Each structure stands twice: as C-alpha cells, then as structure tokens.
C-alpha cells in the first residue's frame, strides 16, 4: 500500500486527525512515517475539549492499552 506521500514503509510523516460526525477536524497530530499510529492516540485525545462517549478508529489504533 502506498501512502499519501507516495512512499512505502513509513518514510515521511503521517497526519492523524480526530473528526466529528460531520467530518470537521477536532484534533490534529503529526507523527513520523515509521512510527506506529497508536503512538499518537493520547495526543489526539488530549487535543479534545471533552472526552468522547463513543469512538470509531482505524484498526491501527486497536491495541490493549487503547481499549483499556
């Protein structure tokens, strides 16, 4: 799979965005391309004004620590 920056295997950077039900951005985090997505989860939640009651996320964010 080729990412938005056109490279394979994590070169460049990743933009992580938390959006509402209308796709409006609520929180944004920038991470390294070779870093696992779940490493930026806490940073995204810290950027929110209030904690969500329900959350839908990509499978890359499905870790034991995040589910707990």
N, C-alpha and C positions, 0 to 999 in steps of 0.2 A: 504494500500500500504506500502510495506517495502522499506526503503531507502537503499543506498549502504552500510551503516554501520550496517544493519541488525536489526535496532530498529524501533519501531513505535513511532509516536507522538513527534518527534523532539529531541530526545536525540543525543548527539554528536555534530558534526559540519557539515556545508554544504560548498561545494566549488562552487563558482559562477564564470563562465568563459565566456568571450566575445570572439567570434571567427570570423574569416573572412570567405569568401565564400569557402575557401579550408580547413576549419576546423583547421586552425592554430590559436593558442591562441594569443589574443591581449592584454587582461587584465584579471587578476585573483583577486578574493576577497574571503576571508574566513569569514564565519559567524557562529553564534551559531545555533544549530539544532532547537531550539524552536523559532527562530526569523523569521518573515515573509520575503520572498525572496525580496520583493520590497525595503526593508531597505538597501540593498547593491547595488541598481541600480546606484546611484550617484557615489559611489566609483568605480564601473566598468567603467563608462563614464569618470571619472577623469583620469583613467589609460590609456586612448587612446590618441594618438598623435594628432589626428584631429577628429572633430565631424562627426559621420556618417550621410550620406544623407538619408539613409533608414535603418530601424532597425526591425528585427524579434525577438520576445521574447516569452517565455513561458507565459501562461495565468496568472501565479502568479505575473508577473510584470505589469499587466493591472490594473492600478489604475488611478484615476483622476489626481493626481499630475504628474505622469509619462507621461500620454497622453498630458497634458498641456505643 
